[in-house]
């Protein structure tokens, strides 16, 4: 077994967070998980009497996060690994989707993650060690119609992760953005917020995407347990990656995006280069 660590994982009631917590506990790690209710707290802590701890926390309660992390450091121990897993998907065409949905999407997926990072960093910096994993998405690299707000939040978290990694690497802290493809979690089901449709002009581009997503929900190729084991491999690595894609669908779609981007850059190279001087 790799050396035992204390992991702080947001959103351990289901999906990737639950799978990672259970696999980490099986490897002998200690896990502190955030949940949304006292019932979920009891459920999570029943996984292990002396290694599974839960704290009731909504990651958008920015003003209480510092205090909770301080309390975890004192009562459980030094947080070796923070996993920002809490998040949700928003589905809706931009023109149809209210700004309030964009704000909520960023509050949870971006601001919540950054608030957690800012709470653990002083402790990791003092110890000159630590690892932060931000669960992003292949939607932080590729896009599709109807999930612009979600992709926007994941593009933002990818950028913050990469820049943060450069800031803290000299301090002995690693940052990994983990970008899963399609996995059998609640993302496209219970966890998805959908803005009602109202403009028929978008039916042709959006309806087939929504239909395909609904049909694939629960049948995605990715196994959350295998994703958890992949993340534990990155956590155990002496040189963890800045970006880790999960799933063959993510690999092929992101590679296609990068090759299309390269082709477009090449096609417009003379225009791009014409602006110097």
JOQUI-V16228 format. One record per residue. N is the residue number from 1. SS is DSSP state (helix for helix, strand for strand, loop for the rest). OMEGA is omega as a letter, one per 40 degrees, with the letter a starting at -180 (none if undefined). Layout:
N;SS;OMEGA
N;SS;OMEGA
//
This chain:
1;loop;i
2;loop;a
3;loop;a
4;loop;a
5;loop;i
6;strand;i
7;strand;i
8;strand;a
9;strand;i
10;strand;i
11;loop;a
12;loop;a
13;loop;a
14;loop;i
15;helix;a
16;helix;a
17;helix;i
18;helix;a
19;helix;a
20;helix;i
21;helix;a
22;helix;i
23;helix;i
24;helix;i
25;helix;i
26;helix;i
27;loop;i
28;loop;i
29;loop;i
30;strand;a
31;strand;i
32;strand;a
33;strand;i
34;strand;a
35;strand;a
36;loop;a
37;loop;i
38;helix;i
39;helix;i
40;helix;i
41;helix;i
42;helix;a
43;helix;a
44;helix;a
45;helix;i
46;loop;i
47;loop;a
48;loop;a
49;loop;a
50;loop;a
51;loop;i
52;strand;a
53;strand;i
54;strand;i
55;strand;i
56;strand;a
57;loop;i
58;loop;a
59;loop;i
60;loop;i
61;loop;a
62;helix;a
63;helix;i
64;helix;a
65;helix;a
66;helix;a
67;helix;i
68;helix;i
69;helix;i
70;helix;a
71;helix;i
72;helix;i
73;helix;a
74;helix;a
75;helix;a
76;loop;i
77;loop;a
78;loop;i
79;loop;i
80;loop;a
81;strand;i
82;strand;i
83;strand;i
84;strand;a
85;loop;a
86;loop;a
87;loop;i
88;loop;i
89;strand;i
90;strand;i
91;strand;i
92;strand;i
93;loop;a
94;helix;a
95;helix;a
96;helix;a
97;loop;a
98;loop;i
99;helix;i
100;helix;i
101;helix;i
102;helix;a
103;helix;a
104;helix;i
105;helix;i
106;helix;i
107;helix;a
108;helix;a
109;helix;a
110;helix;a
111;helix;i
112;helix;i
113;helix;a
114;helix;i
115;helix;i
116;helix;i
117;helix;a
118;helix;i
119;helix;a
120;helix;a
121;helix;a
122;helix;a
123;helix;i
124;helix;a
125;helix;i
126;helix;a
127;helix;a
128;loop;i
129;loop;i
130;strand;a
131;strand;i
132;strand;i
133;strand;i
134;strand;i
135;strand;i
136;loop;a
137;loop;i
138;helix;i
139;helix;i
140;helix;i
141;loop;a
142;loop;i
143;loop;i
144;loop;a
145;loop;i
146;loop;i
147;strand;a
148;helix;a
149;helix;i
150;helix;i
151;helix;i
152;helix;a
153;helix;a
154;helix;i
155;helix;a
156;helix;a
157;helix;i
158;helix;a
159;helix;i
160;helix;i
161;helix;a
162;helix;i
163;helix;i
164;helix;i
165;helix;i
166;helix;i
167;helix;a
168;helix;i
169;helix;i
170;helix;a
171;helix;i
172;loop;a
173;strand;i
174;strand;i
175;strand;i
176;strand;i
177;strand;a
178;strand;a
179;strand;i
180;strand;i
181;loop;a
182;loop;i
183;strand;a
184;loop;i
185;loop;i
186;loop;a
187;loop;a
188;loop;a
189;loop;a
190;loop;a
191;loop;a
192;strand;i
193;strand;a
194;strand;i
195;loop;a
196;loop;i
197;loop;a
198;loop;a
199;loop;a
200;helix;a
201;helix;a
202;helix;a
203;helix;a
204;helix;a
205;helix;a
206;helix;a
207;helix;i
208;helix;i
209;helix;i
210;helix;a
211;helix;a
212;helix;a
213;helix;a
214;helix;a
215;helix;a
216;helix;a
217;loop;a
218;loop;a
219;loop;a
220;loop;a
221;loop;a
222;strand;i
223;loop;a
224;helix;i
225;helix;i
226;helix;i
227;helix;i
228;helix;a
229;helix;i
230;helix;i
231;helix;i
232;helix;i
233;helix;i
234;helix;i
235;helix;a
236;helix;a
237;loop;i
238;loop;a
239;loop;a
240;loop;a
241;loop;i
242;loop;i
243;strand;i
244;strand;i
245;strand;i
246;strand;i
247;loop;i
248;helix;i
249;helix;i
250;helix;i
251;helix;a
252;helix;a
253;helix;i
254;helix;i
255;helix;i
256;helix;i
257;helix;a
258;helix;i
259;helix;i
260;helix;i
261;helix;i
262;helix;i
263;helix;a
264;helix;i
265;helix;i
266;helix;a
267;helix;a
268;loop;a
269;helix;a
270;helix;i
271;helix;i
272;helix;a
273;helix;a
274;loop;a
275;loop;i
276;loop;i
277;loop;none
//
